Amino acid sequence: MGIELNVLHWIYLIFIILIIAVMVMKRDTSLVCIAGIFLLGLFATASLYQSVMGIFNSFIFAIKELIGTILIISIIAAMSKILLETGINEIMVSPFARLIKTPTLAYWVIGILMMVISWFFWPSPAVALLGAVLLPVALRVKMPAMGVAVAMNLFGHGIALSGDFIIQGAPKLTADGAGIPVGEVVAASVPLVIVMGIVTTIAAFWLLKRDMKRGALSTENILLPTQEKVEKADALLLSQSTKKLVAFLILLLYLADIIVMYFAKLQGGDATALIGGTSVFILVLVSLLSHKDKGMEKIMSCMIDGLQFGFKIFGPVIPIAAFFYLGDSALISIFGEVLPKASHGLVNDLGIALANIVPLNSAVGAVTLTSVGAITGLDGSGFSGISLVGPIAKLFATSIGAGVATLTALGQIAAIWVGGGTLIPWAVIPAAAICGVDPFELARRNLKPVVIGLAVTTFVAIFLI
């Protein structure tokens, strides 16, 4: 029933194991991925120059697949920059500041608001949009700065980014790796994101309240971070009434996007394009209003900053994605028909072979995908390793006979929660910096809730496969 594996299959499998091992050692995986691409090309074509060309061509293939995701993140970062500089972000969050009357309300209001904004802006820009405005409000009601950082981490870098329902950058990467539509990963991730979110945030809140009662956390002697002078200067470029009008218009535009996406059934690239086009429109409008005769130059300045941010985030993803795309259609596109006629691609072939050798079940598959996802997040990126999740989910689903979307979503959630900005000290720096807390202490505080959440979510996933 299975196909006989050749040297290309074994090279691909060996390098998957090597990449995971390098991630565990917290080293960069780019060199390993490049070496894997070169060796696959060398054994596939028996040509030195074609295998060298294959490295570059595989990068181009990966960039073509990822360019939509890179561009939407860059555009949103550019738009977030002008909103922050002009002070429009303060207007957008000011109504919610009135709701914060107690530490409990501070935790949940800031967390939920962070989650909603992160769906549209992504967490890193959302931290900047929210933190400087709501942190002082939270401190006034005796909410520790650490509690604010935890809430922004778990709701933004955890719940919002692991599901990524609106921008769909994370599901796009994992769905491509698994060879399934983005919509299937998004749909499968909904119950898992809900379980993970509820368990983790409640566990973190309980631990936070316990330590506040013990006096282990305090709001005293907190050194609040200050915004740069340039931001305060730029904030004076628009009148208060204009800021309110623009903030209301932005809300209406994104609300209209959601309505259009629902009724027109837009998903994946189409939904991303709608959000991206709207964000460009907002960037242009705010730049022209705030900088008047220099507005055209400001648009490009923000776009350059946004593109630098986008490629900085996704730079480590390109070599990894280039290698793992070779597990499917990219191998034929780059090196030609180098597999047997009966082959379904390197990943599918390995899955079929595994099914014939090892009797797997949903429990083994779920635990494995959670572990692999968590391991890929150890580099602190969250995104550099999720290209690995899709192929492995497909491999296990082929062996089990079902559950590719659920396994893919589970691996994605584990990778993002660990590496996307909740557990790795250098990944929590945005929230830690805006709240003036130690990033290592913030990562330690997130550890128990996230581990508990992953355990419960994995258990639930077993019954959904």
C-alpha positions in Angstrom: 0.0 0.0 0.0 2.9 2.4 0.8 5.5 3.6 -1.5 9.2 2.6 -1.2 11.2 5.4 0.4 14.3 6.6 -1.4 17.3 8.7 -0.3 15.4 12.0 -0.7 12.8 10.9 1.9 15.5 9.9 4.4 17.4 13.2 3.9 14.2 15.1 4.4 13.3 13.2 7.6 16.8 13.5 9.0 16.8 17.2 8.5 13.4 17.6 10.2 14.9 15.9 13.3 18.1 18.1 13.1 16.0 21.3 12.8 14.0 20.3 15.9 17.2 19.5 17.8 18.8 22.8 16.9 15.6 24.6 18.1 15.8 22.8 21.4 19.4 24.1 21.7 18.0 27.6 21.1 20.2 28.1 18.0 19.3 29.5 14.7 18.0 26.9 12.2 18.8 28.8 8.9 22.1 27.0 8.3 20.5 23.6 8.8 17.6 24.4 6.5 20.0 25.7 3.8 22.1 22.6 4.1 19.0 20.4 3.8 17.9 22.2 0.6 21.3 21.8 -0.9 21.6 18.1 -0.1 18.0 17.4 -1.4 18.9 19.2 -4.6 22.3 17.4 -4.9 20.7 14.0 -4.6 17.7 14.9 -6.7 19.6 16.3 -9.7 23.2 14.9 -9.2 24.3 18.4 -10.3 26.3 20.7 -8.1 25.2 23.9 -9.9 21.5 23.0 -10.0 21.6 22.3 -6.2 23.2 25.6 -5.6 20.6 27.3 -7.8 17.9 25.4 -5.9 18.8 27.2 -2.6 18.0 30.6 -4.2 14.9 29.3 -6.1 13.5 27.7 -3.0 13.8 31.0 -1.2 12.0 32.7 -4.1 9.3 30.0 -3.9 8.9 30.6 -0.1 8.8 34.4 -0.5 6.1 34.1 -3.2 4.0 32.0 -0.8 4.6 34.3 2.2 4.6 37.7 0.5 0.9 38.4 1.2 1.4 37.7 4.9 4.6 39.7 5.1 2.9 42.7 3.3 -0.2 42.7 5.5 1.9 42.7 8.7 4.1 45.5 7.2 1.1 47.7 6.3 -0.6 47.2 9.7 2.7 48.1 11.5 3.0 51.2 9.3 -0.6 52.3 10.1 -0.1 51.6 13.8 3.0 53.9 13.8 1.0 56.9 12.5 -1.9 56.2 14.9 0.5 56.1 17.8 2.4 59.3 16.7 -0.8 61.3 16.2 -2.4 60.2 19.5 -5.4 58.7 17.7 -4.8 55.5 19.6 -5.5 57.3 22.9 -8.9 58.3 21.6 -9.7 54.8 20.4 -9.0 53.3 23.9 -10.2 56.1 26.1 -13.8 54.9 26.5 -12.5 51.6 27.9 -10.4 53.5 30.5 -13.6 54.6 32.2 -14.5 50.9 32.8 -11.4 50.2 34.8 -12.5 50.7 38.4 -10.9 47.7 40.2 -7.8 45.4 39.6 -10.2 42.7 38.5 -11.7 44.9 35.9 -8.3 46.2 34.9 -7.1 42.6 34.1 -10.2 41.6 32.1 -10.8 44.9 30.3 -7.2 45.4 29.3 -6.9 41.7 28.3 -10.1 41.6 26.2 -9.3 44.9 24.5 -5.8 43.8 23.8 -7.2 40.6 22.2 -9.7 42.4 20.0 -7.1 45.0 18.8 -4.5 42.3 18.3 -6.9 40.5 15.9 -6.6 43.5 13.6 -3.2 45.1 14.4 -1.3 42.1 15.7 0.0 42.1 19.3 3.3 44.1 19.0 1.7 47.2 17.6 -1.3 46.6 19.9 1.0 46.7 23.0 2.2 50.1 22.0 -1.3 51.3 21.2 -2.7 50.2 24.5 0.1 50.0 27.1 1.1 53.7 27.4 -2.6 54.7 27.7 -4.1 52.0 30.0 -1.1 51.2 32.2 -1.4 54.4 34.3 -5.2 53.8 34.6 -4.6 50.3 35.9 -1.9 51.4 38.4 -4.4 54.0 39.8 -6.8 51.2 40.8 -3.9 49.2 42.4 -3.4 46.8 39.6 0.4 45.7 39.5 2.2 46.5 36.4 3.1 42.8 36.2 -0.6 42.0 36.0 -1.1 44.4 33.1 1.9 42.8 31.3 0.5 39.3 31.9 -3.0 40.3 30.6 -1.5 41.9 27.4 0.7 38.8 26.9 -1.9 36.1 27.4 -4.8 37.8 25.5 -2.7 39.4 22.8 0.4 37.2 22.1 -1.5 34.2 23.3 -5.2 34.1 22.3 -5.3 36.6 19.5 -2.0 35.6 17.8 -2.5 31.8 18.1 -5.9 32.0 16.4 -5.1 34.9 14.1 -8.6 34.8 12.8 -8.7 38.2 11.0 -5.2 38.7 9.4 -4.7 34.9 9.2 -0.9 35.0 9.0 -0.3 32.1 11.3 -3.0 29.8 9.8 -1.7 30.6 6.3 1.8 29.3 7.2 0.5 26.1 8.9 -2.2 25.4 6.3 0.3 25.7 3.5 2.6 23.2 5.3 -0.3 20.8 5.8 -1.6 21.2 2.2 -5.1 22.2 3.3 -7.2 25.3 2.9 -6.7 28.1 5.4 -10.4 28.0 6.4 -10.1 24.5 7.7 -7.3 25.4 10.0 -9.2 28.5 11.3 -12.3 26.5 11.9 -10.5 23.7 13.7 -8.6 26.2 15.8 -11.7 27.9 17.2 -12.6 25.4 20.0 -8.9 24.9 20.8 -8.2 28.6 21.1 -11.3 29.1 23.3 -10.2 26.2 25.7 -6.6 27.4 25.8 -7.7 31.0 26.3 -10.2 30.4 29.1 -8.0 27.9 31.0 -4.8 30.0 30.8 -6.3 33.4 31.6 -8.3 32.2 34.5 -5.3 30.3 35.9 -3.1 33.4 35.5 -5.8 35.6 37.1 -6.1 33.3 40.1 -2.3 33.2 40.6 -2.2 37.0 40.3 -4.9 37.6 42.9 -3.3 35.1 45.3 0.1 36.9 45.1 -1.6 40.3 45.4 -3.2 39.2 48.7 0.1 37.9 49.9 1.7 41.2 49.1 4.1 39.6 46.6 3.1 42.1 44.0 2.7 45.8 44.5 2.0 49.0 42.5 4.4 51.0 44.6 7.6 52.5 43.2 6.7 51.5 39.6 8.8 53.5 37.1 6.4 54.2 34.2 7.8 54.2 30.8 7.5 57.6 29.0 6.6 58.1 25.4 9.2 59.6 23.1 9.1 63.4 22.7 8.5 63.0 19.0 5.3 61.2 19.7 4.1 64.0 22.0 5.0 66.6 19.3 3.2 64.7 16.5 0.2 64.2 18.7 -0.4 68.0 18.6 -0.7 68.0 14.8 -4.4 67.1 15.0 -7.1 68.8 17.0 -9.0 66.7 19.6 -12.2 66.9 17.5 -10.3 65.6 14.4 -8.8 62.8 16.3 -12.2 61.7 17.6 -13.7 61.9 14.1 -10.8 59.8 12.6 -11.0 57.3 15.4 -14.7 56.8 14.8 -14.1 56.5 11.1 -11.4 53.8 11.7 -13.9 51.8 13.8 -16.6 52.1 11.1 -14.2 51.0 8.4 -13.0 47.8 10.2 -16.6 47.1 11.3 -17.6 47.3 7.6 -14.7 44.9 6.7 -16.0 42.4 9.2 -19.6 42.7 7.7 -18.3 42.3 4.2 -16.1 39.3 5.1 -19.1 37.6 6.7 -21.6 38.2 3.9 -19.1 37.8 1.0 -17.6 34.7 2.7 -14.1 36.1 2.4 -11.3 34.1 3.9 -7.6 33.7 3.7 -6.0 35.9 1.1 -9.2 37.7 0.2 -9.9 38.6 3.9 -6.2 39.7 4.2 -6.5 41.9 1.1 -9.6 43.7 2.4 -8.0 44.4 5.8 -4.7 45.4 4.1 -6.4 47.8 1.6 -8.4 49.4 4.5 -5.3 49.8 6.5 -3.5 51.5 3.6 -6.5 53.9 3.2 -6.3 54.8 6.9 -2.5 55.3 6.7 -2.9 57.7 3.8 -5.8 59.5 5.4 -4.1 60.1 8.7 -0.7 61.0 7.1 -2.3 63.6 4.9 -4.4 65.1 7.7 -1.6 65.2 10.3 1.3 66.3 8.1 -0.4 68.2 5.4 2.2 69.4 2.9 4.6 66.7 4.0 1.9 64.0 4.1 3.0 62.2 1.0 6.5 61.8 2.4 5.1 60.6 5.7 3.2 57.9 4.0 6.3 56.4 2.5 8.3 56.9 5.7 5.7 54.8 7.6 5.6 52.2 4.8 9.4 51.8 4.9 9.3 51.4 8.7 6.5 48.9 8.3 8.3 46.9 5.7 11.4 46.8 7.9 9.3 45.5 10.7 7.6 42.9 8.5 10.9 41.5 7.0 12.5 41.5 10.4 9.7 39.3 11.8 9.6 37.0 8.8 13.3 36.9 7.8 14.0 33.8 9.9 10.9 32.1 8.5 12.0 32.2 4.8 14.8 29.6 5.0 12.7 27.3 7.2 9.6 27.7 4.9 11.8 27.1 1.9 13.0 23.8 3.2 9.5 22.6 4.3 7.8 23.6 1.1 10.1 21.1 -0.6 8.1 18.4 1.3 5.2 19.1 -1.1 4.9 20.8 -4.4 8.0 22.9 -4.3 10.3 20.0 -4.9 8.9 19.4 -8.4 8.7 23.1 -9.1 12.4 23.6 -8.3 14.2 20.4 -9.1 11.7 18.7 -11.6 10.2 15.2 -11.5 12.7 13.6 -9.2 10.3 11.4 -7.2 8.7 8.0 -8.3 5.5 8.3 -10.2 3.5 6.8 -7.4 4.8 9.4 -4.9 2.5 12.0 -3.3 5.3 14.2 -2.1 7.9 13.7 0.6 5.6 14.4 3.5 2.7 12.3 2.3 5.1 9.4 1.5 6.6 9.5 5.0 3.1 9.6 6.5 2.0 6.5 4.5 5.2 4.7 5.5 4.7 5.6 9.1 1.1 4.3 9.0 2.3 1.0 7.7 5.0 0.7 10.5 3.6 2.3 13.6 0.0 2.0 14.8 -0.8 5.6 15.9 -3.8 7.0 17.6 -5.3 10.4 18.3 -3.7 10.7 21.7 -0.2 10.1 20.4 -0.8 12.5 17.6 -2.1 15.3 19.8 0.7 15.0 22.4 3.3 14.9 19.6 1.9 18.0 17.8 1.7 20.0 21.1 5.3 19.0 21.9 6.6 19.8 18.4 4.8 23.1 18.4 6.2 24.0 21.8 9.7 23.0 20.7 9.5 25.1 17.5 8.6 28.1 19.7 11.7 27.9 21.8 13.5 30.3 19.5 11.2 33.1 20.7 9.8 33.9 17.3 6.7 31.8 17.2 6.5 32.0 13.5 9.9 30.7 12.4 8.9 27.2 13.4 5.2 26.9 12.6 6.0 26.0 9.0 7.2 22.7 10.5 3.8 22.1 12.2 1.8 21.6 9.0 3.9 18.9 7.5 4.2 16.9 10.7 0.4 17.3 11.3 -0.2 16.0 7.8 2.2 13.1 8.4 0.4 12.0 11.6 -3.1 12.6 10.2 -2.2 10.3 7.3 -1.2 7.6 9.7 -4.3 8.1 11.9 -6.7 8.5 9.0 -8.2 11.8 10.2 -7.7 15.1 12.0 -5.2 17.0 9.9 -6.9 20.3 10.5 -7.2 19.8 14.3 -3.6 18.6 14.6 -2.3 21.5 12.5 -4.3 24.0 14.7 -3.0 22.3 17.9 0.6 22.6 16.8 0.1 26.2 15.7 -1.4 27.1 19.1 1.4 25.5 21.0 4.1 27.1 18.8 2.5 30.6 19.1 1.8 30.4 22.9 5.3 29.3 23.6 7.3 31.4 21.1 4.9 34.2 20.1 5.4 36.2 23.2 4.4 34.5 26.5 7.1 32.1 27.7 10.4 33.1 26.0 12.1 36.1 27.8 13.3 37.8 24.6 9.8 37.4 23.1 8.0 39.1 26.0 10.1 42.3 25.8 7.5 44.5 24.1 4.9 44.0 26.9 7.6 44.0 29.6 9.2 47.2 28.3 5.9 49.2 28.0 4.9 48.1 31.6 8.4 48.6 33.1 8.8 45.0 34.4 11.5 42.4 34.2 11.0 40.2 31.0 12.4 37.1 32.8 10.0 37.5 35.7 7.1 38.0 33.3 8.0 34.8 31.4 8.2 32.9 34.7 4.8 34.2 35.8 3.3 33.1 32.5 4.8 29.6 32.7 2.3 27.8 35.0 -0.9 29.1 33.3 0.4 28.3 29.8 1.6 24.8 30.7 -1.8 24.1 32.3 -3.6 25.5 29.3 -1.6 23.4 26.8 -2.2 20.2 28.8 -6.0 20.8 28.9 -6.1 21.9 25.3 -4.2 18.8 24.2 -6.6 16.6 26.1 -9.6 18.3 24.4 -8.0 17.9 21.0 -7.7 14.2 21.4 -11.5 14.0 21.3 -11.8 16.4 18.3 -9.5 14.4 16.0 
